Every structure is written in C-alpha cells, then in structure tokens.
C-alpha cells in the first residue's frame, strides 16, 4: 500500500481555493495518474486511474466537508484509492493545502516496485500542479 502526504501554502484566500476545488471533474489536471473523473450521482464519481501501463476504473465517493474545509474521496470497491485535501487559512490571503493519499498497488509490477522501495513523490508533484491550476 502506498501512503503519501504533502503540504503547501498557496497565495489565495481559503474561500477561493474551496470554490475552485468544488469542481471535482477538474481534478485530473493536478492529480497524477487520474485521467478522467465523471459524476455518476450524488457524491459518486467514476475515476479512470493509470498506474504505469495499467488503467483501471474506480468508483468512488467524493465528499465535501465544508465545516472542516476539506474534500475526501474513497473507493467503493476493489483496490484502495482514497485521499483527502485539507485546507487551512494561514491568513486572509494564504491557504495551506495538505494532500493525503493512499492507494493499493494494482498488478504484479506495481506490487514489486512498492515492495522494493521504489520512491514515488506523487503527492509533491500533485501539489505543485494544483498550485499552478489555482493560479489560472
């Protein structure tokens, strides 16, 4: 199982960051390996996830927690593909974003890479891409 965390501060107010993240279908712009996300119902989404040469479909619940300033997602079956974006106002012009992500390897090659310590900084890459996405 891969577990990653990364934190960054963006020069935008909390309400602006929350508003931009509310459009869940734009998340493939900044989440590595997430190729497509489509709403299928209330808080339900179909995600197309790529890991190496393997592509799989993940059915997930994506929930906005407005009182806690966070978004979470959890796969509803199959290998784990869960995460959270937690937002905290640093001041009236800056927001701290913490990304936590947990995924089970899919396939033999992914399992071996994880077992032998293949370093993966996906969460850091995702936050850099999110910062860029939020600036536009």
N, CA, C and O atoms as CSV, one atom per row, in Angstrom:
chain,resi,resn,atom,element,x,y,z
A,1,UNK,N,N,0.844,-1.173,0.000
A,1,UNK,CA,C,0.000,0.000,0.000
A,1,UNK,C,C,0.892,1.240,0.000
A,1,UNK,O,O,1.849,1.321,0.769
A,2,UNK,N,N,0.581,2.184,-0.846
A,2,UNK,CA,C,1.317,3.438,-0.941
A,2,UNK,C,C,0.569,4.511,-0.159
A,2,UNK,O,O,-0.621,4.743,-0.374
A,3,UNK,N,N,1.286,5.154,0.746
A,3,UNK,CA,C,0.696,6.258,1.516
A,3,UNK,C,C,1.608,7.461,1.345
A,3,UNK,O,O,2.813,7.385,1.586
A,4,UNK,N,N,1.018,8.571,0.925
A,4,UNK,CA,C,1.808,9.775,0.703
A,4,UNK,C,C,1.110,10.981,1.303
A,4,UNK,O,O,-0.117,11.040,1.379
A,5,UNK,N,N,1.921,11.941,1.727
A,5,UNK,CA,C,1.406,13.203,2.246
A,5,UNK,C,C,2.300,14.322,1.743
A,5,UNK,O,O,3.508,14.151,1.584
A,6,UNK,N,N,1.684,15.470,1.495
A,6,UNK,CA,C,2.440,16.662,1.111
A,6,UNK,C,C,1.631,17.876,1.549
A,6,UNK,O,O,0.401,17.837,1.599
A,7,UNK,N,N,2.344,18.956,1.866
A,7,UNK,CA,C,1.705,20.194,2.302
A,7,UNK,C,C,2.338,21.366,1.568
A,7,UNK,O,O,3.542,21.384,1.310
A,8,UNK,N,N,1.504,22.342,1.239
A,8,UNK,CA,C,1.981,23.541,0.551
A,8,UNK,C,C,1.095,24.715,0.955
A,8,UNK,O,O,-0.032,24.529,1.414
A,9,UNK,N,N,1.620,25.928,0.777
A,9,UNK,CA,C,0.845,27.139,1.028
A,9,UNK,C,C,0.720,27.879,-0.298
A,9,UNK,O,O,1.712,28.112,-0.988
A,10,UNK,N,N,-0.522,28.247,-0.646
A,10,UNK,CA,C,-0.774,28.981,-1.886
A,10,UNK,C,C,-1.207,30.409,-1.561
A,10,UNK,O,O,-1.848,30.640,-0.536
A,11,UNK,N,N,-0.866,31.363,-2.418
A,11,UNK,CA,C,-1.211,32.759,-2.159
A,11,UNK,C,C,-2.632,33.116,-2.602
A,11,UNK,O,O,-2.842,34.026,-3.404
A,12,UNK,N,N,-3.594,32.379,-2.061
A,12,UNK,CA,C,-5.005,32.623,-2.348
A,12,UNK,C,C,-5.811,32.439,-1.060
A,12,UNK,O,O,-5.459,31.609,-0.223
A,13,UNK,N,N,-6.893,33.211,-0.899
A,13,UNK,CA,C,-7.733,33.045,0.288
A,13,UNK,C,C,-8.437,31.677,0.296
A,13,UNK,O,O,-8.665,31.079,-0.755
A,14,UNK,N,N,-8.768,31.208,1.471
A,14,UNK,CA,C,-9.410,29.900,1.658
A,14,UNK,C,C,-10.664,29.751,0.803
A,14,UNK,O,O,-10.840,28.716,0.160
A,15,UNK,N,N,-11.539,30.753,0.776
A,15,UNK,CA,C,-12.794,30.636,0.031
A,15,UNK,C,C,-12.562,30.473,-1.471
A,15,UNK,O,O,-13.338,29.789,-2.139
A,16,UNK,N,N,-11.514,31.087,-2.012
A,16,UNK,CA,C,-11.197,30.952,-3.436
A,16,UNK,C,C,-10.720,29.532,-3.733
A,16,UNK,O,O,-11.134,28.936,-4.728
A,17,UNK,N,N,-9.856,28.988,-2.880
A,17,UNK,CA,C,-9.349,27.627,-3.078
A,17,UNK,C,C,-10.503,26.626,-2.992
A,17,UNK,O,O,-10.612,25.725,-3.824
A,18,UNK,N,N,-11.359,26.788,-1.987
A,18,UNK,CA,C,-12.511,25.880,-1.850
A,18,UNK,C,C,-13.400,25.915,-3.088
A,18,UNK,O,O,-13.826,24.870,-3.581
A,19,UNK,N,N,-13.676,27.101,-3.583
A,19,UNK,CA,C,-14.545,27.249,-4.751
A,19,UNK,C,C,-13.952,26.548,-5.972
A,19,UNK,O,O,-14.672,25.887,-6.720
A,20,UNK,N,N,-12.658,26.689,-6.172
A,20,UNK,CA,C,-12.020,26.073,-7.343
A,20,UNK,C,C,-11.932,24.548,-7.223
A,20,UNK,O,O,-11.985,23.846,-8.233
A,21,UNK,N,N,-11.799,24.042,-6.017
A,21,UNK,CA,C,-11.731,22.594,-5.829
A,21,UNK,C,C,-13.117,21.943,-5.895
A,21,UNK,O,O,-13.225,20.729,-6.071
A,22,UNK,N,N,-14.152,22.731,-5.757
A,22,UNK,CA,C,-15.521,22.206,-5.780
A,22,UNK,C,C,-15.833,21.511,-7.107
A,22,UNK,O,O,-16.665,20.605,-7.145
A,23,UNK,N,N,-15.183,21.921,-8.184
A,23,UNK,CA,C,-15.387,21.280,-9.484
A,23,UNK,C,C,-14.498,20.038,-9.563
A,23,UNK,O,O,-13.395,20.078,-10.107
A,24,UNK,N,N,-14.995,18.957,-9.017
A,24,UNK,CA,C,-14.236,17.707,-8.889
A,24,UNK,C,C,-13.767,17.186,-10.248
A,24,UNK,O,O,-12.716,16.553,-10.340
A,25,UNK,N,N,-14.531,17.447,-11.287
A,25,UNK,CA,C,-14.169,16.927,-12.608
A,25,UNK,C,C,-12.920,17.600,-13.198
A,25,UNK,O,O,-12.435,17.174,-14.246
A,26,UNK,N,N,-12.395,18.645,-12.539
A,26,UNK,CA,C,-11.129,19.251,-12.974
A,26,UNK,C,C,-9.931,18.623,-12.257
A,26,UNK,O,O,-8.790,18.938,-12.595
A,27,UNK,N,N,-10.154,17.765,-11.300
A,27,UNK,CA,C,-9.059,17.191,-10.515
A,27,UNK,C,C,-8.017,16.453,-11.349
A,27,UNK,O,O,-6.856,16.434,-10.940
A,28,UNK,N,N,-8.348,15.841,-12.497
A,28,UNK,CA,C,-7.288,15.215,-13.300
A,28,UNK,C,C,-6.217,16.205,-13.767
A,28,UNK,O,O,-5.133,15.786,-14.172
A,29,UNK,N,N,-6.497,17.490,-13.719
A,29,UNK,CA,C,-5.491,18.487,-14.085
A,29,UNK,C,C,-4.331,18.522,-13.102
A,29,UNK,O,O,-3.238,18.972,-13.447
A,30,UNK,N,N,-4.562,18.048,-11.871
A,30,UNK,CA,C,-3.486,18.118,-10.878
A,30,UNK,C,C,-3.248,16.836,-10.087
A,30,UNK,O,O,-2.317,16.802,-9.282
A,31,UNK,N,N,-4.033,15.790,-10.271
A,31,UNK,CA,C,-3.765,14.537,-9.566
A,31,UNK,C,C,-3.123,13.555,-10.553
A,31,UNK,O,O,-3.754,13.101,-11.508
A,32,UNK,N,N,-1.872,13.249,-10.293
A,32,UNK,CA,C,-1.078,12.361,-11.144
A,32,UNK,C,C,-1.759,10.993,-11.267
A,32,UNK,O,O,-2.143,10.386,-10.267
A,33,UNK,N,N,-1.900,10.525,-12.502
A,33,UNK,CA,C,-2.488,9.213,-12.740
A,33,UNK,C,C,-4.000,9.227,-12.873
A,33,UNK,O,O,-4.587,8.258,-13.356
A,34,UNK,N,N,-4.635,10.303,-12.454
A,34,UNK,CA,C,-6.090,10.412,-12.598
A,34,UNK,C,C,-6.363,11.001,-13.975
A,34,UNK,O,O,-6.151,12.191,-14.208
A,35,UNK,N,N,-6.836,10.149,-14.885
A,35,UNK,CA,C,-7.016,10.593,-16.270
A,35,UNK,C,C,-8.384,11.212,-16.525
A,35,UNK,O,O,-8.516,12.101,-17.367
A,36,UNK,N,N,-9.398,10.750,-15.807
A,36,UNK,CA,C,-10.756,11.231,-16.042
A,36,UNK,C,C,-11.573,11.014,-14.776
A,36,UNK,O,O,-11.405,10.012,-14.081
A,37,UNK,N,N,-12.450,11.953,-14.484
A,37,UNK,CA,C,-13.392,11.770,-13.385
A,37,UNK,C,C,-14.741,12.304,-13.854
A,37,UNK,O,O,-14.849,13.433,-14.331
A,38,UNK,N,N,-15.767,11.467,-13.707
A,38,UNK,CA,C,-17.099,11.797,-14.185
A,38,UNK,C,C,-18.108,11.564,-13.071
A,38,UNK,O,O,-18.094,10.527,-12.409
A,39,UNK,N,N,-18.979,12.539,-12.876
A,39,UNK,CA,C,-20.007,12.415,-11.847
A,39,UNK,C,C,-21.048,11.400,-12.300
A,39,UNK,O,O,-21.526,11.458,-13.433
A,40,UNK,N,N,-21.401,10.466,-11.408
A,40,UNK,CA,C,-22.402,9.448,-11.730
A,40,UNK,C,C,-23.642,9.555,-10.850
A,40,UNK,O,O,-24.656,8.915,-11.128
A,41,UNK,N,N,-23.569,10.352,-9.801
A,41,UNK,CA,C,-24.692,10.526,-8.877
A,41,UNK,C,C,-24.278,11.455,-7.756
A,41,UNK,O,O,-23.197,12.043,-7.794
A,42,UNK,N,N,-25.137,11.586,-6.756
A,42,UNK,CA,C,-24.843,12.450,-5.614
A,42,UNK,C,C,-23.603,11.936,-4.880
A,42,UNK,O,O,-23.624,10.846,-4.309
A,43,UNK,N,N,-22.536,12.715,-4.897
A,43,UNK,CA,C,-21.262,12.390,-4.257
A,43,UNK,C,C,-20.638,11.092,-4.796
A,43,UNK,O,O,-19.827,10.469,-4.111
A,44,UNK,N,N,-21.005,10.692,-5.993
A,44,UNK,CA,C,-20.472,9.472,-6.596
A,44,UNK,C,C,-19.818,9.816,-7.933
A,44,UNK,O,O,-20.347,10.592,-8.729
A,45,UNK,N,N,-18.648,9.211,-8.149
A,45,UNK,CA,C,-17.870,9.503,-9.339
A,45,UNK,C,C,-17.243,8.228,-9.881
A,45,UNK,O,O,-16.983,7.274,-9.147
A,46,UNK,N,N,-17.006,8.243,-11.198
A,46,UNK,CA,C,-16.241,7.190,-11.860
A,46,UNK,C,C,-14.905,7.816,-12.215
A,46,UNK,O,O,-14.853,8.832,-12.908
A,47,UNK,N,N,-13.825,7.211,-11.742
A,47,UNK,CA,C,-12.481,7.710,-11.997
A,47,UNK,C,C,-11.748,6.723,-12.891
A,47,UNK,O,O,-11.845,5.511,-12.701
A,48,UNK,N,N,-11.016,7.246,-13.861
A,48,UNK,CA,C,-10.135,6.416,-14.677
A,48,UNK,C,C,-8.728,6.722,-14.187
A,48,UNK,O,O,-8.247,7.849,-14.296
A,49,UNK,N,N,-8.073,5.688,-13.641
A,49,UNK,CA,C,-6.780,5.845,-12.991
A,49,UNK,C,C,-5.732,5.043,-13.746
A,49,UNK,O,O,-5.952,3.877,-14.074
A,50,UNK,N,N,-4.575,5.678,-14.024
A,50,UNK,CA,C,-3.469,4.996,-14.702
A,50,UNK,C,C,-2.331,4.804,-13.714
A,50,UNK,O,O,-1.942,5.721,-12.990
A,51,UNK,N,N,-1.808,3.582,-13.709
A,51,UNK,CA,C,-0.626,3.261,-12.922
A,51,UNK,C,C,0.314,2.513,-13.860
A,51,UNK,O,O,0.101,1.337,-14.153
A,52,UNK,N,N,1.352,3.198,-14.327
A,52,UNK,CA,C,2.239,2.593,-15.326
A,52,UNK,C,C,1.477,2.374,-16.617
A,52,UNK,O,O,0.920,3.312,-17.187
A,53,UNK,N,N,1.455,1.138,-17.072
A,53,UNK,CA,C,0.722,0.818,-18.295
A,53,UNK,C,C,-0.693,0.317,-18.023
A,53,UNK,O,O,-1.445,0.029,-18.954
A,54,UNK,N,N,-1.048,0.214,-16.754
A,54,UNK,CA,C,-2.349,-0.305,-16.367
A,54,UNK,C,C,-3.335,0.838,-16.126
A,54,UNK,O,O,-3.031,1.803,-15.425
A,55,UNK,N,N,-4.515,0.710,-16.719
A,55,UNK,CA,C,-5.595,1.661,-16.489
A,55,UNK,C,C,-6.736,0.896,-15.837
A,55,UNK,O,O,-7.056,-0.226,-16.228
A,56,UNK,N,N,-7.343,1.522,-14.835
A,56,UNK,CA,C,-8.484,0.879,-14.191
A,56,UNK,C,C,-9.552,1.909,-13.890
A,56,UNK,O,O,-9.290,3.111,-13.847
A,57,UNK,N,N,-10.748,1.418,-13.686
A,57,UNK,CA,C,-11.877,2.261,-13.345
A,57,UNK,C,C,-12.138,2.127,-11.847
A,57,UNK,O,O,-12.205,1.020,-11.313
A,58,UNK,N,N,-12.283,3.261,-11.184
A,58,UNK,CA,C,-12.542,3.280,-9.750
A,58,UNK,C,C,-13.855,4.017,-9.523
A,58,UNK,O,O,-14.032,5.149,-9.974
A,59,UNK,N,N,-14.763,3.369,-8.827
A,59,UNK,CA,C,-15.996,4.028,-8.420
A,59,UNK,C,C,-15.760,4.528,-7.002
A,59,UNK,O,O,-15.385,3.764,-6.113
A,60,UNK,N,N,-15.989,5.834,-6.803
A,60,UNK,CA,C,-15.619,6.449,-5.533
A,60,UNK,C,C,-16.680,7.428,-5.059
A,60,UNK,O,O,-17.447,7.986,-5.844
A,61,UNK,N,N,-16.694,7.616,-3.739
A,61,UNK,CA,C,-17.473,8.687,-3.130
A,61,UNK,C,C,-16.519,9.854,-2.936
A,61,UNK,O,O,-15.429,9.685,-2.389
A,62,UNK,N,N,-16.922,11.033,-3.380
A,62,UNK,CA,C,-16.146,12.253,-3.171
A,62,UNK,C,C,-17.039,13.184,-2.364
A,62,UNK,O,O,-18.131,13.552,-2.796
A,63,UNK,N,N,-16.558,13.556,-1.192
A,63,UNK,CA,C,-17.398,14.314,-0.265
A,63,UNK,C,C,-16.711,15.617,0.126
A,63,UNK,O,O,-15.536,15.635,0.492
A,64,UNK,N,N,-17.470,16.702,0.039
A,64,UNK,CA,C,-17.005,17.996,0.528
A,64,UNK,C,C,-17.449,18.112,1.990
A,64,UNK,O,O,-18.612,17.880,2.317
A,65,UNK,N,N,-16.517,18.468,2.847
A,65,UNK,CA,C,-16.787,18.670,4.271
A,65,UNK,C,C,-16.601,20.160,4.565
A,65,UNK,O,O,-15.533,20.561,5.028
A,66,UNK,N,N,-17.621,20.988,4.306
A,66,UNK,CA,C,-17.430,22.443,4.393
A,66,UNK,C,C,-17.040,22.952,5.782
A,66,UNK,O,O,-16.256,23.895,5.888
A,67,UNK,N,N,-17.560,22.360,6.826
A,67,UNK,CA,C,-17.229,22.827,8.180
A,67,UNK,C,C,-15.774,22.540,8.538
A,67,UNK,O,O,-15.187,23.216,9.383
A,68,UNK,N,N,-15.202,21.534,7.887
A,68,UNK,CA,C,-13.818,21.146,8.161
A,68,UNK,C,C,-12.863,21.617,7.066
A,68,UNK,O,O,-11.663,21.350,7.128
A,69,UNK,N,N,-13.393,22.315,6.065
A,69,UNK,CA,C,-12.583,22.811,4.942
A,69,UNK,C,C,-11.761,21.697,4.300
A,69,UNK,O,O,-10.545,21.815,4.147
A,70,UNK,N,N,-12.441,20.616,3.929
A,70,UNK,CA,C,-11.712,19.520,3.302
A,70,UNK,C,C,-12.599,18.763,2.317
A,70,UNK,O,O,-13.828,18.831,2.359
A,71,UNK,N,N,-11.933,18.053,1.445
A,71,UNK,CA,C,-12.575,17.172,0.471
A,71,UNK,C,C,-11.952,15.795,0.673
A,71,UNK,O,O,-10.739,15.678,0.842
A,72,UNK,N,N,-12.776,14.761,0.655
A,72,UNK,CA,C,-12.229,13.406,0.783
A,72,UNK,C,C,-12.820,12.523,-0.311
A,72,UNK,O,O,-13.928,12.754,-0.794
A,73,UNK,N,N,-12.050,11.507,-0.685
A,73,UNK,CA,C,-12.568,10.521,-1.620
A,73,UNK,C,C,-12.170,9.138,-1.141
A,73,UNK,O,O,-11.130,8.946,-0.512
A,74,UNK,N,N,-13.042,8.170,-1.462
A,74,UNK,CA,C,-12.831,6.793,-1.025
A,74,UNK,C,C,-13.385,5.869,-2.096
A,74,UNK,O,O,-14.521,6.023,-2.544
A,75,UNK,N,N,-12.553,4.896,-2.502
A,75,UNK,CA,C,-13.026,3.923,-3.482
A,75,UNK,C,C,-14.127,3.081,-2.842
A,75,UNK,O,O,-14.078,2.773,-1.651
A,76,UNK,N,N,-15.104,2.722,-3.640
A,76,UNK,CA,C,-16.255,1.970,-3.133
A,76,UNK,C,C,-16.123,0.473,-3.375
A,76,UNK,O,O,-17.042,-0.286,-3.067
A,77,UNK,N,N,-15.011,0.046,-3.913
A,77,UNK,CA,C,-14.773,-1.371,-4.155
A,77,UNK,C,C,-13.427,-1.548,-4.823
A,77,UNK,O,O,-12.869,-0.597,-5.371
A,78,UNK,N,N,-12.909,-2.748,-4.779
A,78,UNK,CA,C,-11.621,-3.022,-5.408
A,78,UNK,C,C,-10.469,-2.474,-4.593
A,78,UNK,O,O,-10.628,-2.165,-3.412
A,79,UNK,N,N,-9.291,-2.349,-5.228
A,79,UNK,CA,C,-8.116,-1.842,-4.519
A,79,UNK,C,C,-8.348,-0.423,-3.989
A,79,UNK,O,O,-9.058,0.378,-4.596
A,80,UNK,N,N,-7.739,-0.143,-2.862
A,80,UNK,CA,C,-7.896,1.160,-2.213
A,80,UNK,C,C,-7.366,2.288,-3.094
A,80,UNK,O,O,-6.279,2.193,-3.665
A,81,UNK,N,N,-8.156,3.353,-3.192
A,81,UNK,CA,C,-7.772,4.584,-3.877
A,81,UNK,C,C,-8.468,5.710,-3.116
A,81,UNK,O,O,-9.514,6.202,-3.538
A,82,UNK,N,N,-7.881,6.108,-1.999
A,82,UNK,CA,C,-8.510,7.044,-1.069
A,82,UNK,C,C,-7.618,8.257,-0.868
A,82,UNK,O,O,-6.397,8.171,-1.006
A,83,UNK,N,N,-8.232,9.382,-0.542
A,83,UNK,CA,C,-7.434,10.570,-0.295
A,83,UNK,C,C,-8.213,11.686,0.358
A,83,UNK,O,O,-9.413,11.589,0.613
A,84,UNK,N,N,-7.477,12.752,0.618
A,84,UNK,CA,C,-8.081,13.912,1.278
A,84,UNK,C,C,-7.290,15.163,0.910
A,84,UNK,O,O,-6.061,15.143,0.851
A,85,UNK,N,N,-8.007,16.236,0.666
A,85,UNK,CA,C,-7.434,17.568,0.516
A,85,UNK,C,C,-7.954,18.391,1.691
A,85,UNK,O,O,-9.149,18.672,1.776
A,86,UNK,N,N,-7.063,18.772,2.588
A,86,UNK,CA,C,-7.445,19.538,3.782
A,86,UNK,C,C,-6.919,20.960,3.628
A,86,UNK,O,O,-5.740,21.168,3.339
A,87,UNK,N,N,-7.797,21.928,3.821
A,87,UNK,CA,C,-7.463,23.334,3.630
A,87,UNK,C,C,-7.503,24.073,4.961
A,87,UNK,O,O,-8.391,23.844,5.782
A,88,UNK,N,N,-6.535,24.959,5.167
A,88,UNK,CA,C,-6.468,25.762,6.382
A,88,UNK,C,C,-6.062,27.178,6.013
A,88,UNK,O,O,-5.079,27.384,5.301
A,89,UNK,N,N,-6.819,28.151,6.497
A,89,UNK,CA,C,-6.454,29.547,6.253
A,89,UNK,C,C,-5.214,29.888,7.075
A,89,UNK,O,O,-5.207,29.721,8.295
A,90,UNK,N,N,-4.171,30.362,6.410
A,90,UNK,CA,C,-2.966,30.822,7.094
A,90,UNK,C,C,-3.201,32.259,7.549
A,90,UNK,O,O,-2.895,32.625,8.684
A,91,UNK,N,N,-3.750,33.064,6.640
A,91,UNK,CA,C,-4.194,34.422,6.928
A,91,UNK,C,C,-5.264,34.729,5.877
A,91,UNK,O,O,-5.725,33.811,5.199
A,92,UNK,N,N,-5.665,35.973,5.725
A,92,UNK,CA,C,-6.745,36.282,4.789
A,92,UNK,C,C,-6.332,36.196,3.318
A,92,UNK,O,O,-7.180,36.347,2.439
A,93,UNK,N,N,-5.038,35.957,3.028
A,93,UNK,CA,C,-4.566,35.877,1.642
A,93,UNK,C,C,-3.815,34.594,1.308
A,93,UNK,O,O,-3.352,34.435,0.179
A,94,UNK,N,N,-3.683,33.672,2.265
A,94,UNK,CA,C,-2.922,32.437,2.028
A,94,UNK,C,C,-3.661,31.233,2.608
A,94,UNK,O,O,-4.309,31.315,3.652
A,95,UNK,N,N,-3.541,30.117,1.899
A,95,UNK,CA,C,-4.191,28.879,2.329
A,95,UNK,C,C,-3.178,27.738,2.315
A,95,UNK,O,O,-2.434,27.562,1.350
A,96,UNK,N,N,-3.163,26.970,3.398
A,96,UNK,CA,C,-2.333,25.759,3.467
A,96,UNK,C,C,-3.177,24.602,2.926
A,96,UNK,O,O,-4.334,24.426,3.307
A,97,UNK,N,N,-2.574,23.828,2.038
A,97,UNK,CA,C,-3.235,22.651,1.472
A,97,UNK,C,C,-2.428,21.431,1.859
A,97,UNK,O,O,-1.220,21.372,1.629
A,98,UNK,N,N,-3.105,20.458,2.450
A,98,UNK,CA,C,-2.457,19.185,2.785
A,98,UNK,C,C,-3.149,18.099,1.968
A,98,UNK,O,O,-4.371,17.954,2.011
A,99,UNK,N,N,-2.358,17.349,1.235
A,99,UNK,CA,C,-2.854,16.234,0.441
A,99,UNK,C,C,-2.389,14.945,1.089
A,99,UNK,O,O,-1.197,14.748,1.329
A,100,UNK,N,N,-3.340,14.071,1.370
A,100,UNK,CA,C,-3.048,12.736,1.901
A,100,UNK,C,C,-3.652,11.750,0.918
A,100,UNK,O,O,-4.804,11.891,0.507
A,101,UNK,N,N,-2.860,10.746,0.544
A,101,UNK,CA,C,-3.293,9.821,-0.490
A,101,UNK,C,C,-2.848,8.409,-0.134
A,101,UNK,O,O,-1.699,8.192,0.251
A,102,UNK,N,N,-3.759,7.449,-0.262
A,102,UNK,CA,C,-3.448,6.050,-0.010
A,102,UNK,C,C,-3.998,5.208,-1.163
A,102,UNK,O,O,-5.168,5.331,-1.525
A,103,UNK,N,N,-3.152,4.357,-1.732
A,103,UNK,CA,C,-3.584,3.501,-2.832
A,103,UNK,C,C,-2.902,2.151,-2.736
A,103,UNK,O,O,-1.722,2.058,-2.397
A,104,UNK,N,N,-3.654,1.112,-3.035
A,104,UNK,CA,C,-3.087,-0.228,-3.125
A,104,UNK,C,C,-2.482,-0.408,-4.510
A,104,UNK,O,O,-3.025,0.099,-5.491
A,105,UNK,N,N,-1.359,-1.126,-4.604
A,105,UNK,CA,C,-0.788,-1.382,-5.929
A,105,UNK,C,C,-1.731,-2.257,-6.743
A,105,UNK,O,O,-2.420,-3.121,-6.201
A,106,UNK,N,N,-1.750,-2.024,-8.038
A,106,UNK,CA,C,-2.582,-2.815,-8.939
A,106,UNK,C,C,-1.655,-3.523,-9.906
A,106,UNK,O,O,-0.952,-2.883,-10.689
A,107,UNK,N,N,-1.657,-4.815,-9.850
A,107,UNK,CA,C,-0.823,-5.589,-10.754
A,107,UNK,C,C,0.494,-6.000,-10.110
A,107,UNK,O,O,0.929,-5.417,-9.117
A,108,UNK,N,N,1.107,-6.995,-10.686
A,108,UNK,CA,C,2.336,-7.584,-10.171
A,108,UNK,C,C,3.491,-6.587,-10.168
A,108,UNK,O,O,4.205,-6.471,-9.172
A,109,UNK,N,N,3.682,-5.863,-11.283
A,109,UNK,CA,C,4.808,-4.930,-11.389
A,109,UNK,C,C,4.708,-3.804,-10.361
A,109,UNK,O,O,5.712,-3.421,-9.761
A,110,UNK,N,N,3.513,-3.278,-10.159
A,110,UNK,CA,C,3.325,-2.208,-9.172
A,110,UNK,C,C,3.608,-2.716,-7.759
A,110,UNK,O,O,4.213,-2.020,-6.943
A,111,UNK,N,N,3.167,-3.923,-7.490
A,111,UNK,CA,C,3.422,-4.520,-6.177
A,111,UNK,C,C,4.909,-4.709,-5.924
A,111,UNK,O,O,5.392,-4.423,-4.829
A,112,UNK,N,N,5.645,-5.194,-6.933
A,112,UNK,CA,C,7.094,-5.363,-6.795
A,112,UNK,C,C,7.802,-4.027,-6.588
A,112,UNK,O,O,8.675,-3.906,-5.730
A,113,UNK,N,N,7.421,-3.032,-7.375
A,113,UNK,CA,C,8.052,-1.708,-7.250
A,113,UNK,C,C,7.852,-1.160,-5.846
A,113,UNK,O,O,8.774,-0.590,-5.263
A,114,UNK,N,N,6.667,-1.326,-5.307
A,114,UNK,CA,C,6.398,-0.846,-3.953
A,114,UNK,C,C,7.167,-1.653,-2.914
A,114,UNK,O,O,7.706,-1.088,-1.962
A,115,UNK,N,N,7.221,-2.978,-3.091
A,115,UNK,CA,C,7.891,-3.851,-2.135
A,115,UNK,C,C,9.391,-3.547,-2.064
A,115,UNK,O,O,9.987,-3.610,-0.989
A,116,UNK,N,N,9.999,-3.219,-3.204
A,116,UNK,CA,C,11.431,-2.970,-3.230
A,116,UNK,C,C,11.789,-1.504,-3.083
A,116,UNK,O,O,12.910,-1.095,-3.386
A,117,UNK,N,N,10.825,-0.712,-2.615
A,117,UNK,CA,C,11.124,0.663,-2.219
A,117,UNK,C,C,11.254,1.672,-3.331
A,117,UNK,O,O,11.977,2.658,-3.185
A,118,UNK,N,N,10.572,1.455,-4.436
A,118,UNK,CA,C,10.588,2.454,-5.498
A,118,UNK,C,C,10.015,3.761,-4.945
A,118,UNK,O,O,8.860,3.810,-4.524
A,119,UNK,N,N,10.833,4.816,-4.952
A,119,UNK,CA,C,10.422,6.108,-4.388
A,119,UNK,C,C,9.439,6.795,-5.321
A,119,UNK,O,O,9.664,6.884,-6.528
A,120,UNK,N,N,8.347,7.279,-4.745
A,120,UNK,CA,C,7.328,7.936,-5.533
A,120,UNK,C,C,6.894,9.200,-4.807
A,120,UNK,O,O,6.361,9.129,-3.700
A,121,UNK,N,N,7.119,10.355,-5.420
A,121,UNK,CA,C,6.761,11.636,-4.817
A,121,UNK,C,C,5.510,12.205,-5.463
A,121,UNK,O,O,5.427,13.410,-5.704
A,122,UNK,N,N,4.544,11.357,-5.742
A,122,UNK,CA,C,3.341,11.783,-6.436
A,122,UNK,C,C,2.623,12.905,-5.702
A,122,UNK,O,O,2.165,13.848,-6.347
A,123,UNK,N,N,2.509,12.843,-4.393
A,123,UNK,CA,C,1.796,13.881,-3.641
A,123,UNK,C,C,2.457,15.245,-3.818
A,123,UNK,O,O,1.762,16.252,-3.956
A,124,UNK,N,N,3.780,15.290,-3.817
A,124,UNK,CA,C,4.503,16.553,-4.027
A,124,UNK,C,C,4.235,17.089,-5.438
A,124,UNK,O,O,3.995,18.282,-5.620
A,125,UNK,N,N,4.278,16.211,-6.415
A,125,UNK,CA,C,4.013,16.607,-7.805
A,125,UNK,C,C,2.583,17.126,-7.927
A,125,UNK,O,O,2.340,18.147,-8.570
A,126,UNK,N,N,1.639,16.418,-7.308
A,126,UNK,CA,C,0.235,16.834,-7.356
A,126,UNK,C,C,0.039,18.231,-6.778
A,126,UNK,O,O,-0.701,19.035,-7.345
A,127,UNK,N,N,0.684,18.526,-5.670
A,127,UNK,CA,C,0.529,19.848,-5.071
A,127,UNK,C,C,1.130,20.943,-5.948
A,127,UNK,O,O,0.564,22.031,-6.046
A,128,UNK,N,N,2.257,20.673,-6.579
A,128,UNK,CA,C,2.827,21.667,-7.498
A,128,UNK,C,C,1.875,21.928,-8.670
A,128,UNK,O,O,1.688,23.071,-9.086
A,129,UNK,N,N,1.280,20.857,-9.194
A,129,UNK,CA,C,0.317,21.003,-10.291
A,129,UNK,C,C,-0.946,21.716,-9.809
A,129,UNK,O,O,-1.534,22.504,-10.550
A,130,UNK,N,N,-1.365,21.443,-8.570
A,130,UNK,CA,C,-2.550,22.123,-8.014
A,130,UNK,C,C,-2.270,23.621,-7.862
A,130,UNK,O,O,-3.121,24.445,-8.200
A,131,UNK,N,N,-1.098,23.976,-7.362
A,131,UNK,CA,C,-0.737,25.390,-7.236
A,131,UNK,C,C,-0.841,26.095,-8.575
A,131,UNK,O,O,-1.388,27.195,-8.661
A,132,UNK,N,N,-0.318,25.464,-9.626
A,132,UNK,CA,C,-0.378,26.034,-10.966
A,132,UNK,C,C,-1.829,26.162,-11.431
A,132,UNK,O,O,-2.212,27.184,-12.001
A,133,UNK,N,N,-2.635,25.126,-11.188
A,133,UNK,CA,C,-4.053,25.135,-11.567
A,133,UNK,C,C,-4.806,26.264,-10.858
A,133,UNK,O,O,-5.650,26.918,-11.471
A,134,UNK,N,N,-4.517,26.495,-9.602
A,134,UNK,CA,C,-5.218,27.517,-8.832
A,134,UNK,C,C,-4.853,28.941,-9.283
A,134,UNK,O,O,-5.645,29.868,-9.110
A,135,UNK,N,N,-3.679,29.110,-9.848
A,135,UNK,CA,C,-3.239,30.438,-10.303
A,135,UNK,C,C,-3.991,30.893,-11.554
A,135,UNK,O,O,-4.023,32.086,-11.853
A,136,UNK,N,N,-4.593,29.958,-12.284
A,136,UNK,CA,C,-5.267,30.304,-13.559
A,136,UNK,C,C,-6.754,30.412,-13.393
A,136,UNK,O,O,-7.464,30.693,-14.358
